[in-house]
Amino acid sequence: MADVSRGLSALADRPVTATAVGALGVSTSGLFVALSATSPGTASFFRCVFALPLLVPLALAERRRRGAPTARQHGWAAAAGVLFAADAMLWTQAIYEVGVGLSAVLVNTQVVMVPLLARVIDREPLSARFVSLLPVVVLGTMLTGGVFETGVTGTAPVAGTVHSALAALCYSVFLFLLRRGGPDWPPVQSYVTIMVSAAGAAVLGGALWGGVTLAPGWGPAGWLVLTAICGQVLGWLLVALGSPLLRVEVGSALLLLTPVAALVLAAVVLGQIPSALQVTGCVLILGSAYLITARPRR
């Protein structure tokens, strides 16, 4: 595990590479979840549980270097874990309804939800750029969800769009709660707390919605192990290490690799080809996401 820590630190010295590889790792999550063919509760529970054996040693190493989180930080992380579970379950449902790639694009609507939450709760001002792009994101969401056409990708694209939007809302609240922990909280230890809390919430939520299978079989479990390794652990860690060291516009562009790669994987592996209007919607959402998160040029 020490070798893993040194390897991650070495990648952090190359933040562009780290962020790009991390974003691509996260992009595989939807595909692996779809291939597991498990319920939202089952997939969400196991992607958290399977991540813990890799995260705990890294968290212990971080604890020796930086000390432990405060009780307050643990509390915010545990609360955030509940929202993470809700996001994961809703997104899993959306994967089955609107497809792997389109659901990955639709959850990017969180870039408009986080500022809106900050405005409502903390009274943070909204930029003119954000306000002007908000209708574009709404239109892109409707196009991606196939609201204006029939026979599009997905078994229930409108329902999938709704579930994706709700997942984005939950993820936005998740990010908002993380801000409450302060800028100095140890990220890996907090992430372990999030995973434990999310696993418990996924069991409870899954019991109420779709059920939870605690013995899904070797095939589904294998896909969920890959989800945990590629998305929950390596993808998240590399993005967390690399993106803060980049200019905002560079990091924003690299993070768009996640939905773009998910679209490609869905088309190549699962044959999920979006319509022309859905592609247009994806471009509107992702273009707006980049413009909202990138720093304005002076």
BAROTI-565280 format. One record per residue: x, y, z of N, C-alpha, C, O in turn; residue in one letter. Coordinates in steps of 0.02 Angstrom, whole numbers, padded with zeros to 5 digits, always signed. Layout:
N
XYZXYZXYZXYZa;...
//
This chain:
298
+00041-00061+00000+00000+00000+00000+00043+00063+00000+00023+00115-00026m;+00103+00058+00030+00149+00114+00028+00168+00130-00044+00175+00188-00063a;+00177+00077-00084+00193+00087-00155+00136+00123-00191+00148+00166-00233d;+00074+00106-00173+00016+00140-00202+00016+00213-00184+00004+00256-00227v;+00030+00228-00120+00032+00298-00098+00086+00337-00135+00074+00394-00156s;+00145+00306-00143+00199+00340-00180+00179+00350-00253+00194+00402-00283r;+00146+00300-00282+00124+00307-00351+00074+00362-00360+00078+00400-00409g;+00027+00368-00313-00023+00422-00317+00011+00490-00309-00008+00538-00342l;+00060+00493-00263+00096+00556-00253+00134+00575-00316+00137+00634-00334s;+00164+00525-00349+00200+00539-00411+00154+00566-00465+00171+00612-00501a;+00094+00536-00469+00045+00561-00518+00022+00631-00502+00008+00671-00547l;+00019+00647-00436-00002+00714-00416+00047+00767-00441+00029+00825-00449a;+00111+00746-00453+00160+00793-00481+00146+00807-00554+00175+00853-00583d;+00103+00767-00585+00081+00778-00654+00005+00786-00654-00030+00740-00673r;-00019+00844-00633-00091+00851-00620-00135+00841-00681-00191+00818-00675p;-00110+00860-00740-00151+00850-00801-00162+00776-00813-00218+00754-00825v;-00108+00737-00808-00114+00665-00817-00158+00634-00764-00202+00593-00779t;-00148+00654-00701-00187+00626-00645-00261+00640-00655-00302+00595-00646a;-00278+00702-00672-00349+00720-00679-00380+00685-00739-00437+00662-00735t;-00343+00681-00794-00370+00648-00853-00381+00574-00841-00434+00547-00858a;-00332+00540-00811-00340+00469-00796-00396+00458-00746-00436+00411-00753v;-00400+00502-00696-00454+00496-00647-00523+00505-00679-00569+00467-00664g;-00529+00555-00722-00593+00566-00756-00613+00507-00799-00672+00488-00802a;-00564+00477-00833-00579+00418-00874-00598+00359-00830-00640+00319-00848l;-00566+00353-00771-00584+00299-00725-00656+00305-00702-00692+00256-00699g;-00675+00366-00685-00744+00378-00663-00794+00362-00719-00850+00340-00706v;-00773+00374-00781-00819+00364-00838-00840+00291-00846-00891+00277-00877s;-00801+00245-00818-00818+00174-00825-00872+00151-00776-00900+00097-00785t;-00887+00192-00726-00932+00170-00673-01001+00150-00700-01027+00097-00683s;-01030+00192-00742-01096+00178-00768-01098+00114-00809-01146+00075-00804g;-01047+00103-00849-01044+00042-00890-01041-00020-00845-01077-00068-00857l;-00998-00019-00795-00991-00077-00751-01054-00090-00711-01074-00147-00700f;-01087-00036-00689-01150-00044-00653-01203-00075-00699-01240-00119-00678v;-01206-00051-00761-01255-00078-00808-01241-00152-00821-01288-00192-00824a;-01178-00171-00828-01161-00241-00841-01175-00285-00780-01186-00345-00787l;-01174-00255-00720-01190-00295-00660-01264-00313-00657-01282-00364-00627s;-01307-00272-00689-01379-00285-00691-01408-00296-00622-01451-00339-00612a;-01385-00257-00573-01410-00262-00505-01455-00202-00489-01456-00153-00526t;-01494-00208-00436-01539-00155-00416-01500-00094-00393-01441-00100-00376s;-01531-00035-00392-01496+00025-00368-01467+00018-00298-01411+00039-00285p;-01505-00012-00253-01480-00022-00185-01421-00069-00182-01373-00056-00146g;-01424-00123-00220-01370-00172-00221-01306-00141-00250-01253-00147-00220t;-01312-00109-00307-01254-00078-00339-01223-00025-00295-01162-00022-00288a;-01264+00017-00265-01239+00072-00223-01205+00046-00160-01154+00072-00139s;-01234-00006-00130-01205-00035-00070-01136-00065-00084-01088-00051-00049f;-01132-00106-00136-01069-00142-00148-01014-00097-00176-00956-00110-00164f;-01032-00046-00214-00979-00002-00240-00946+00036-00182-00888+00056-00188r;-00982+00047-00128-00953+00078-00068-00913+00027-00027-00857+00041-00007c;-00943-00031-00015-00911-00082+00026-00846-00107-00006-00796-00115+00028v;-00848-00120-00071-00788-00145-00105-00732-00093-00109-00674-00111-00119f;-00749-00030-00100-00697+00022-00101-00658+00025-00035-00601+00047-00034a;-00689+00004+00020-00660+00014+00086-00593-00022+00096-00548+00009+00125l;-00583-00085+00074-00518-00117+00084-00460-00079+00052-00403-00084+00076p;-00473-00041+00000-00421-00001-00031-00413+00067+00002-00358+00094+00006l;-00468+00094+00026-00467+00161+00054-00440+00163+00126-00405+00210+00145l;-00456+00112+00166-00438+00113+00237-00362+00119+00247-00340+00161+00287v;-00320+00078+00213-00248+00087+00223-00223+00156+00202-00179+00184+00235p;-00251+00184+00150-00232+00252+00129-00254+00303+00182-00219+00352+00195l;-00313+00291+00212-00337+00337+00264-00292+00333+00326-00279+00385+00357a;-00269+00273+00343-00224+00266+00401-00158+00302+00388-00130+00334+00433l;-00133+00297+00327-00071+00332+00310-00082+00408+00314-00038+00444+00338a;-00139+00431+00291-00155+00502+00295-00161+00524+00368-00139+00579+00386e;-00190+00482+00409-00199+00498+00480-00131+00509+00514-00124+00553+00556r;-00082+00467+00496-00015+00474+00526+00018+00540+00504+00055+00570+00542r;+00004+00561+00443+00034+00622+00417-00001+00685+00440+00031+00734+00459r;-00068+00684+00440-00107+00745+00449-00149+00746+00512-00178+00798+00529r;-00154+00690+00546-00199+00687+00603-00269+00667+00583-00284+00659+00524g;-00312+00660+00633-00380+00636+00621-00428+00695+00609-00415+00750+00633a;-00483+00683+00573-00534+00735+00566-00566+00750+00634-00565+00708+00679p;-00594+00808+00640-00630+00825+00701-00698+00790+00702-00721+00764+00650t;-00730+00788+00760-00796+00758+00764-00845+00794+00719-00889+00763+00689a;-00837+00859+00713-00881+00898+00669-00871+00878+00596-00920+00870+00559r;-00809+00869+00576-00795+00848+00508-00822+00778+00494-00849+00765+00440q;-00815+00733+00542-00844+00666+00534-00920+00670+00526-00949+00634+00487h;-00951+00715+00565-01023+00722+00561-01046+00746+00493-01094+00720+00465g;-01012+00797+00466-01030+00821+00399-01018+00768+00346-01057+00761+00299w;-00963+00729+00354-00949+00676+00306-01002+00622+00309-01023+00596+00257a;-01024+00604+00369-01077+00553+00376-01142+00577+00344-01176+00539+00310a;-01159+00640+00355-01219+00668+00324-01213+00669+00248-01260+00654+00212a;-01153+00687+00225-01141+00687+00152-01147+00617+00123-01169+00609+00066a;-01128+00567+00162-01133+00498+00138-01204+00477+00122-01216+00439+00075g;-01252+00501+00161-01322+00486+00148-01343+00515+00080-01377+00482+00042v;-01321+00576+00066-01336+00606+00001-01300+00570-00055-01326+00564-00111l;-01239+00547-00041-01202+00509-00092-01239+00446-00110-01243+00428-00169f;-01267+00411-00060-01305+00350-00074-01367+00366-00115-01383+00329-00162a;-01402+00420-00098-01461+00438-00136-01443+00454-00208-01478+00434-00255a;-01388+00491-00217-01364+00506-00285-01348+00442-00323-01368+00434-00381d;-01312+00396-00291-01292+00334-00325-01353+00292-00344-01354+00263-00399a;-01402+00287-00300-01461+00247-00315-01502+00277-00372-01523+00241-00417m;-01513+00342-00369-01551+00375-00422-01515+00370-00489-01546+00359-00541l;-01449+00379-00487-01411+00375-00549-01412+00304-00578-01416+00295-00639w;-01407+00254-00534-01410+00185-00558-01477+00172-00593-01479+00141-00646t;-01531+00195-00563-01597+00187-00595-01598+00222-00663-01625+00196-00712q;-01568+00282-00666-01566+00319-00729-01526+00283-00783-01542+00286-00842a;-01473+00248-00762-01432+00210-00810-01475+00160-00847-01469+00152-00908i;-01520+00126-00811-01562+00076-00842-01617+00107-00885-01644+00074-00929y;-01634+00170-00871-01691+00202-00906-01670+00244-00966-01703+00242-01018e;-01615+00281-00959-01596+00326-01013-01528+00307-01044-01509+00335-01095v;-01493+00260-01014-01430+00236-01042-01370+00261-01003-01373+00310-00966g;-01314+00227-01013-01252+00242-00977-01225+00311-00994-01211+00351-00949v;-01219+00326-01058-01188+00388-01078-01230+00449-01064-01206+00499-01037g;-01295+00446-01081-01339+00503-01072-01349+00519-00998-01353+00577-00979l;-01353+00467-00956-01360+00480-00884-01298+00515-00857-01303+00557-00813s;-01239+00498-00883-01177+00530-00861-01176+00604-00881-01150+00646-00844a;-01205+00619-00939-01210+00689-00960-01261+00727-00917-01248+00783-00895v;-01318+00696-00906-01372+00729-00870-01353+00747-00798-01375+00799-00773l;-01314+00705-00765-01295+00722-00696-01249+00782-00693-01237+00809-00639v;-01222+00803-00751-01182+00864-00751-01223+00927-00740-01195+00981-00732n;-01289+00919-00738-01330+00977-00721-01318+01000-00649-01344+01052-00629t;-01279+00961-00610-01263+00983-00543-01222+01049-00544-01220+01083-00493q;-01191+01066-00600-01152+01128-00603-01196+01189-00596-01172+01243-00578v;-01261+01182-00610-01306+01239-00599-01341+01233-00532-01364+01284-00505v;-01345+01173-00504-01380+01165-00441-01339+01187-00381-01366+01215-00333m;-01273+01176-00383-01231+01196-00327-01232+01272-00317-01242+01295-00260v;-01223+01312-00369-01228+01385-00359-01297+01407-00336-01303+01454-00297p;-01350+01373-00360-01417+01392-00338-01426+01377-00264-01457+01417-00228l;-01400+01320-00240-01403+01305-00169-01364+01357-00128-01387+01380-00076l;-01305+01375-00153-01264+01425-00118-01300+01492-00116-01293+01529-00067a;-01338+01507-00168-01375+01570-00170-01432+01569-00119-01442+01617-00082r;-01469+01513-00117-01527+01509-00072-01506+01506+00001-01536+01539+00043v;-01454+01466+00016-01436+01454+00086-01385+01504+00112-01393+01532+00166i;-01332+01517+00073-01278+01561+00096-01281+01630+00065-01239+01672+00080d;-01331+01643+00024-01340+01708-00008-01280+01728-00052-01265+01787-00059r;-01246+01679-00080-01191+01694-00126-01220+01720-00192-01269+01693-00216e;-01189+01771-00221-01216+01799-00283-01206+01752-00342-01159+01712-00343p;-01249+01759-00391-01243+01721-00454-01213+01766-00507-01232+01824-00514l;-01166+01738-00545-01135+01778-00598-01182+01787-00656-01229+01748-00666s;-01170+01839-00695-01211+01851-00755-01203+01794-00804-01251+01776-00838a;-01144+01765-00809-01133+01708-00853-01177+01650-00833-01208+01617-00875r;-01180+01636-00767-01221+01581-00743-01294+01591-00761-01327+01546-00787f;-01320+01651-00747-01390+01665-00760-01406+01658-00834-01459+01632-00852v;-01361+01680-00877-01374+01676-00949-01372+01605-00975-01406+01589-01024s;-01333+01561-00943-01326+01492-00966-01378+01445-00936-01387+01389-00961l;-01412+01467-00884-01461+01423-00851-01515+01399-00900-01530+01339-00899l;-01546+01442-00941-01596+01416-00989-01566+01367-01039-01600+01322-01062p;-01502+01376-01057-01470+01330-01104-01465+01260-01074-01476+01211-01108v;-01447+01257-01009-01443+01193-00975-01511+01159-00972-01517+01099-00982v;-01563+01198-00957-01631+01170-00955-01651+01142-01023-01677+01087-01027v;-01638+01180-01076-01654+01156-01143-01613+01093-01160-01640+01045-01187l;-01549+01094-01143-01507+01035-01156-01531+00974-01119-01529+00918-01146g;-01555+00983-01058-01581+00927-01019-01643+00897-01053-01650+00836-01056t;-01687+00940-01077-01748+00916-01110-01731+00879-01175-01762+00828-01190m;-01684+00906-01213-01664+00873-01275-01631+00806-01262-01646+00756-01295l;-01586+00804-01213-01551+00742-01196-01600+00689-01172-01591+00630-01186t;-01651+00710-01135-01700+00663-01110-01751+00640-01161-01795+00600-01144g;-01748+00666-01222-01794+00644-01274-01865+00668-01264-01912+00635-01286g;-01872+00725-01231-01939+00751-01217-01976+00768-01282-02037+00763-01285v;-01940+00789-01333-01971+00813-01395-01975+00761-01450-01992+00778-01507f;-01958+00698-01436-01959+00647-01488-01975+00579-01458-01975+00570-01397e;-01988+00532-01501-02002+00463-01480-01951+00416-01511-01916+00434-01558t;-01947+00355-01483-01902+00305-01510-01829+00320-01498-01786+00299-01537g;-01813+00357-01444-01744+00376-01430-01711+00323-01385-01743+00276-01362v;-01646+00333-01373-01608+00286-01331-01638+00282-01262-01656+00333-01232t;-01643+00221-01236-01666+00210-01168-01735+00178-01165-01775+00186-01211g;-01747+00141-01111-01812+00108-01103-01865+00156-01078-01924+00147-01092t;-01844+00207-01040-01891+00257-01014-01852+00323-01007-01837+00344-00951a;-01837+00356-01063-01791+00413-01061-01815+00472-01019-01775+00505-00987p;-01880+00485-01020-01905+00541-00980-01897+00526-00905-01874+00569-00867v;-01916+00466-00884-01906+00446-00815-01832+00447-00797-01813+00468-00742a;-01790+00425-00844-01718+00426-00831-01691+00496-00824-01646+00508-00784g;-01720+00543-00862-01699+00612-00855-01718+00640-00787-01679+00675-00755t;-01778+00623-00764-01800+00646-00698-01755+00617-00644-01733+00652-00598v;-01740+00552-00648-01697+00520-00598-01626+00549-00601-01594+00557-00549h;-01602+00564-00661-01535+00595-00668-01534+00664-00635-01486+00682-00601s;-01587+00703-00647-01591+00769-00617-01594+00766-00541-01563+00806-00507a;-01632+00717-00515-01635+00709-00443-01568+00686-00415-01548+00706-00361l;-01534+00642-00453-01466+00621-00433-01419+00681-00431-01379+00688-00384a;-01424+00724-00481-01382+00784-00483-01397+00829-00424-01352+00859-00395a;-01461+00835-00405-01480+00875-00347-01450+00846-00283-01423+00883-00242l;-01455+00780-00275-01425+00748-00216-01350+00758-00214-01321+00770-00161c;-01317+00752-00272-01245+00761-00275-01227+00834-00259-01175+00847-00229y;-01269+00880-00280-01257+00951-00265-01261+00963-00190-01219+00999-00163s;-01310+00934-00157-01315+00941-00084-01255+00906-00051-01229+00930-00001v;-01234+00849-00079-01174+00814-00054-01114+00861-00056-01078+00867-00006f;-01102+00894-00113-01046+00940-00118-01054+00999-00071-01006+01023-00042l;-01116+01022-00063-01129+01078-00018-01113+01059+00054-01085+01100+00090f;-01130+00998+00075-01114+00976+00142-01038+00969+00152-01013+00983+00206l;-01003+00947+00100-00930+00940+00106-00898+01008+00120-00848+01012+00156l;-00926+01061+00092-00899+01128+00105-00904+01146+00178-00864+01186+00204r;-00954+01118+00213-00963+01133+00283-00907+01105+00327-00896+01127+00383r;-00871+01055+00300-00816+01026+00338-00755+01070+00341-00709+01056+00379g;-00753+01122+00300-00696+01167+00299-00643+01144+00250-00644+01087+00228g;-00596+01189+00233-00545+01173+00182-00489+01128+00207-00450+01103+00167p;-00485+01117+00273-00428+01081+00301-00443+01009+00320-00400+00977+00351d;-00501+00983+00302-00515+00915+00325-00477+00864+00283-00468+00873+00223w;-00454+00809+00316-00416+00758+00280-00461+00722+00229-00510+00690+00250p;-00447+00726+00165-00494+00701+00115-00506+00626+00116-00563+00604+00109p;-00453+00586+00123-00462+00514+00118-00499+00487+00179-00544+00445+00172v;-00482+00511+00239-00518+00488+00299-00591+00508+00295-00635+00470+00314q;-00604+00568+00272-00673+00590+00265-00710+00548+00213-00769+00532+00221s;-00674+00529+00161-00704+00487+00109-00722+00418+00136-00774+00390+00116y;-00681+00391+00181-00698+00327+00212-00763+00334+00252-00806+00291+00249v;-00769+00389+00290-00830+00401+00327-00890+00406+00280-00944+00379+00294t;-00881+00439+00224-00934+00446+00175-00955+00377+00148-01014+00363+00143i;-00905+00335+00132-00920+00269+00105-00958+00225+00155-01005+00190+00137m;-00938+00227+00219-00972+00187+00270-01044+00211+00278-01090+00171+00280v;-01052+00277+00283-01119+00305+00290-01162+00290+00229-01220+00272+00235s;-01132+00296+00169-01170+00283+00107-01190+00210+00102-01245+00195+00078a;-01147+00164+00123-01163+00093+00120-01224+00078+00164-01270+00042+00143a;-01225+00106+00225-01282+00096+00269-01345+00127+00240-01399+00096+00243g;-01340+00187+00213-01398+00220+00184-01424+00183+00122-01484+00181+00110a;-01378+00153+00084-01399+00115+00024-01439+00053+00043-01486+00034+00009a;-01419+00021+00098-01457-00038+00121-01527-00017+00142-01576-00049+00123v;-01532+00037+00180-01598+00059+00203-01640+00084+00144-01699+00067+00138l;-01609+00123+00100-01646+00148+00043-01665+00093-00005-01720+00093-00033g;-01619+00046-00015-01634-00010-00060-01689-00054-00034-01728-00082-00073g;-01694-00061+00032-01747-00102+00061-01816-00072+00045-01866-00108+00041a;-01817-00006+00037-01880+00028+00021-01892+00035-00054-01948+00048-00075l;-01839+00027-00094-01844+00041-00166-01802-00009-00205-01742-00001-00212w;-01834-00061-00230-01800-00107-00274-01766-00166-00241-01748-00214-00274g;-01757-00162-00175-01726-00217-00139-01650-00215-00141-01621-00180-00182g;-01619-00254-00097-01546-00260-00093-01529-00334-00092-01553-00371-00049v;-01487-00355-00138-01464-00424-00141-01394-00427-00111-01347-00401-00141t;-01387-00459-00053-01323-00461-00019-01277-00516-00047-01218-00517-00030l;-01303-00560-00089-01262-00610-00123-01280-00609-00197-01316-00653-00221a;-01254-00559-00234-01275-00550-00304-01246-00600-00352-01267-00603-00410p;-01198-00641-00330-01166-00688-00376-01098-00662-00399-01085-00602-00395g;-01056-00708-00423-00987-00688-00440-00985-00640-00499-00945-00593-00498w;-01027-00649-00549-01025-00605-00607-01042-00533-00590-01002-00489-00601g;-01102-00521-00561-01119-00453-00541-01069-00423-00491-01051-00364-00495p;-01046-00465-00443-00999-00440-00394-00934-00418-00428-00904-00368-00408a;-00912-00455-00478-00851-00436-00514-00857-00368-00547-00810-00328-00544g;-00914-00355-00579-00924-00290-00610-00925-00234-00558-00900-00179-00570w;-00954-00248-00500-00957-00198-00447-00889-00187-00415-00875-00131-00392l;-00848-00239-00412-00778-00230-00389-00742-00182-00436-00706-00137-00414v;-00751-00191-00501-00720-00146-00550-00746-00075-00542-00709-00026-00549l;-00811-00069-00528-00840-00002-00516-00805+00031-00457-00788+00090-00461t;-00796-00007-00403-00765+00021-00343-00692+00041-00356-00671+00095-00336a;-00655-00003-00390-00584+00011-00402-00574+00070-00450-00537+00117-00434i;-00607+00067-00507-00596+00117-00559-00629+00184-00543-00599+00237-00553c;-00690+00182-00517-00727+00244-00505-00721+00270-00435-00703+00328-00424g;-00737+00227-00386-00740+00250-00317-00672+00266-00288-00665+00312-00248q;-00621+00227-00307-00555+00236-00275-00507+00273-00320-00492+00332-00308v;-00482+00240-00373-00431+00271-00414-00456+00334-00449-00421+00385-00448l;-00515+00331-00478-00541+00390-00512-00549+00449-00466-00526+00504-00481g;-00581+00437-00409-00593+00491-00361-00527+00519-00334-00518+00580-00331w;-00481+00475-00314-00418+00498-00285-00377+00538-00335-00350+00591-00317l;-00373+00515-00397-00333+00551-00446-00362+00619-00462-00325+00668-00469l;-00428+00623-00468-00460+00689-00479-00449+00734-00419-00435+00793-00427v;-00456+00706-00358-00447+00746-00298-00375+00771-00291-00363+00826-00266a;-00327+00731-00313-00257+00751-00309-00238+00800-00364-00201+00848-00352l;-00262+00788-00425-00239+00827-00482-00275+00891-00494-00244+00942-00509g;-00342+00891-00489-00381+00949-00511-00367+01013-00471-00368+01067-00501s;-00355+01010-00404-00341+01073-00369-00277+01108-00391-00268+01167-00379p;-00232+01071-00424-00168+01099-00446-00171+01130-00515-00122+01157-00540l;-00229+01126-00547-00237+01150-00616-00274+01217-00617-00311+01234-00570l;-00264+01255-00670-00307+01313-00681-00379+01289-00688-00391+01234-00713r;-00425+01330-00667-00495+01309-00665-00520+01286-00733-00555+01236-00739v;-00502+01324-00786-00527+01307-00852-00497+01241-00877-00530+01204-00914e;-00435+01227-00858-00404+01164-00879-00437+01105-00843-00454+01055-00873v;-00447+01113-00777-00480+01060-00739-00551+01048-00764-00573+00990-00768g;-00587+01102-00780-00655+01095-00804-00657+01056-00869-00700+01013-00879s;-00611+01071-00914-00609+01036-00978-00592+00963-00969-00623+00920-01001a;-00544+00948-00926-00524+00878-00916-00580+00837-00884-00588+00778-00901l;-00618+00867-00839-00672+00831-00807-00728+00814-00856-00768+00769-00843l;-00732+00850-00911-00782+00833-00962-00765+00767-00997-00806+00740-01034l;-00704+00742-00986-00687+00676-01014-00733+00622-00986-00746+00572-01020l;-00758+00631-00925-00800+00579-00894-00864+00567-00934-00875+00511-00956t;-00907+00618-00945-00968+00604-00984-00954+00588-01057-00989+00547-01086p;-00903+00619-01087-00888+00604-01157-00865+00531-01164-00889+00496-01209v;-00820+00509-01120-00798+00440-01123-00855+00391-01108-00858+00337-01137a;-00900+00411-01063-00957+00368-01048-01002+00360-01109-01028+00306-01122a;-01011+00414-01146-01051+00410-01208-01018+00362-01258-01053+00322-01290l;-00952+00366-01265-00917+00322-01311-00921+00250-01289-00935+00205-01330v;-00910+00237-01225-00914+00168-01199-00984+00139-01208-00992+00081-01228l;-01035+00180-01195-01104+00156-01203-01119+00138-01275-01153+00088-01288a;-01093+00178-01321-01106+00164-01392-01068+00102-01416-01096+00061-01452a;-01005+00096-01395-00963+00041-01420-00980-00025-01387-00986-00076-01421v;-00989-00024-01321-00999-00087-01284-01072-00108-01283-01088-00167-01291v;-01118-00060-01273-01188-00077-01264-01232-00059-01324-01291-00074-01325l;-01203-00027-01374-01243-00008-01432-01294+00046-01418-01345+00050-01453g;-01282+00088-01367-01329+00141-01349-01309+00204-01389-01266+00242-01368q;-01343+00214-01446-01327+00270-01491-01380+00324-01482-01438+00312-01496i;-01361+00383-01458-01411+00436-01449-01433+00465-01516-01397+00461-01566p;-01493+00495-01515-01518+00528-01575-01482+00595-01586-01444+00617-01543s;-01494+00626-01643-01462+00690-01658-01482+00743-01608-01440+00783-01586a;-01546+00744-01589-01568+00793-01539-01537+00780-01471-01520+00826-01435l;-01530+00716-01453-01498+00700-01390-01425+00721-01389-01400+00745-01339q;-01391+00711-01445-01321+00734-01450-01318+00810-01443-01273+00837-01410v;-01365+00844-01474-01368+00917-01468-01377+00938-01396-01345+00984-01372t;-01422+00903-01360-01432+00917-01290-01369+00905-01249-01354+00944-01205g;-01333+00852-01265-01270+00838-01229-01220+00895-01239-01187+00916-01192c;-01215+00919-01301-01169+00974-01316-01188+01036-01277-01144+01070-01250v;-01253+01051-01273-01275+01110-01235-01259+01103-01161-01236+01151-01130l;-01271+01044-01132-01258+01035-01061-01183+01039-01047-01162+01075-01002i;-01143+01002-01085-01071+00999-01071-01037+01065-01087-00992+01086-01051l;-01059+01098-01141-01031+01163-01156-01046+01214-01102-01003+01253-01082g;-01108+01213-01078-01127+01258-01023-01090+01241-00959-01069+01286-00923s;-01081+01177-00946-01044+01156-00886-00973+01183-00887-00948+01207-00837a;-00942+01180-00945-00874+01206-00951-00873+01282-00940-00831+01308-00903y;-00919+01317-00973-00919+01390-00969-00936+01414-00898-00910+01465-00876l;-00979+01377-00863-00997+01397-00795-00939+01388-00747-00927+01430-00704i;-00902+01333-00755-00849+01317-00707-00782+01347-00725-00738+01354-00682t;-00771+01366-00788-00707+01395-00809-00703+01468-00787-00753+01503-00782a;-00642+01489-00772-00630+01557-00751-00636+01604-00811-00607+01590-00863r;-00673+01659-00804-00678+01707-00860-00610+01736-00877-00569+01751-00833p;-00597+01745-00942-00534+01776-00963-00536+01851-00949-00587+01884-00956r;-00478+01876-00928-00474+01947-00912-00449+01986-00973-00441+02047-00971r;
//
